[in-house]
Amino acid sequence: MKNINPKNPTFTALFGEQGTDNKNLLLAPYCLSLPCDSGRLLYNGLSKELVLLSNEESEFLQKIDSMDNETTDYLKKGWFFIRDTASGKKYCDQLLSTARILRIKEDDGCYKSFTIMTTLECNARCFYCYEKGRQQPRMSAKTAEDVAKFILKHSKPDKKIKITWFGGEPLYNTDAIDIITKALKSANREYISSMITNGYLIDDDITTKAINIWNLKKVQISLDGTEDIYNRSKNYIYSDDVSPFKRVISNIKALLQNDIKVAIRLNLGLHNADDLYELVDFLADEIGAYKNFSVYAHRLFDYDEFGNQIHKDDEIIRTIDKFNKFSEYIVSKKLNSGKKIEKEYKINYCMADSNNAVVITPEGKLTKCEHFSDREIIGDIYSDKLDEKLINDWKELQPRLDICDDCPAYMDCLRLKKCPDISPRCDVYQKEQEINRLRHKILNTYDMWKANN
């Protein structure tokens, strides 16, 4: 047996070792077993531990009660097997509760991450845009100066500031980005930034500023399909541009050539799922050789920000199936090494339920999620007073269901009630998608371990 990923120290402190004399043991519901080229991988979601069993040791799993050797003793002590599988969820809840308490104790009352919406104006008119129909304010120079003051006041001087530029199209207002970053630089504060953009407006001048002033390290760009489908989906305002797709691809290469990471998000729906395979082939051939380039798929939302279901149940089921198969195809083309098992427990789903992150609108208002920048305001940059009730509402989770009892992805499954990216209910199809993500993490962790050993 070989250890691929170690136990989390919080688990060790809370649970210690289980006795080896227990009988009638069964594989715990928070564990997942996967075959691999060297035997079998066994992942313990409760402890975060991943072990590799040889083919001979794999046979012990079926005879855990009758076998008594070093391997079986280790698996028993490590809580891979438990007597009452119904207690599995209780153990997980107990550990997650402790991890949350420990994380809260580490909070220092300061923000570490700022998502700044420079403008809600945009040069594209995507049919699925959640900002459609909203007002399109633009951050003024005065507000940008005040945002910089807010960041300096509400972040720790000895911690690196992380900024994400967002919109609309954030490059529609580069003046605001210049003002904020120059103010941070003048204050001798360490900062890095990333950006979510459609990539159309990137040019030599912007690339130079991104490197020298903005300290831009990563850019996320969405592509919706091959050239024709992309051009139709984005529906840019530039009627004289025959192919915005070619321009964006060229801009992606320019960023990569300047050592700025680029992550391509492929928005997947039933309308373009099959076409995206051809796009991945194109990206692999055209850009795949760059080391800072990656691709990942994202399903278009099933629900709007008001909780209304956008797609029919059968459409969601078909889309999930296509998403799972397509995600595997991206990995097969070596465009995404994928995530690995995290060392820490997942306490936050995203910035919305984190105490250390905030979104700043173009008017200087504060919110927890960019999808709700026209409402759900928790405060503004001119006051320390915050709407604590609204902040706590964003931390509220969907209730756990019976379907969760035997789910190996339970420990990493956070389902925020207010999030439009999360189905209000989990069914067998949503569950399989989460388990599939966990499988990929396990296999990626193993592949990385193998490469280093």
Buried (B, 14 or more C-beta within 10 A) or exposed (E): BEEBBEBBEBBBEBBEEBEEEEEEBBBBBBBBBBEBEEBBBBBBBBBBBBBBBBEEBBEBBEEBBEBEEEBBEBBBBBBBBBEEBEEBBEBBEBBBEBBBEBBEEEEEEEBBBBBBBBBBBBBBEBEEEBBEEEEEBBBBEEBBBBBBBBBBEBBEEEBEBBBBBBBBBBBBBBBBBBBBBBBBBEEEBEBEBBBBBBBBBBEEEBBEBBBEBBBBBBBBBBBBBBBEBBBEBBEBEEEEEEEBBEBBBEBBBBBBEBEBBBBBBBBBBEBBBEBBBEBBBBBBEEBBEBEBBBBBBEBBBBBEBEEEBBBEEEBBBBBBBBBBEBBBBBBEBEBBEBEBBEEEBEBBBBBBBBBBBBBBBBBBBBBBBBBBBBEBBBBBBEEEEEBEEBBEBBBEBBEBEEEBEBBBBBBBBBBBBBBBBBBEEBBEBBBBBBBBBBBBBBBBBBBBBEEEE
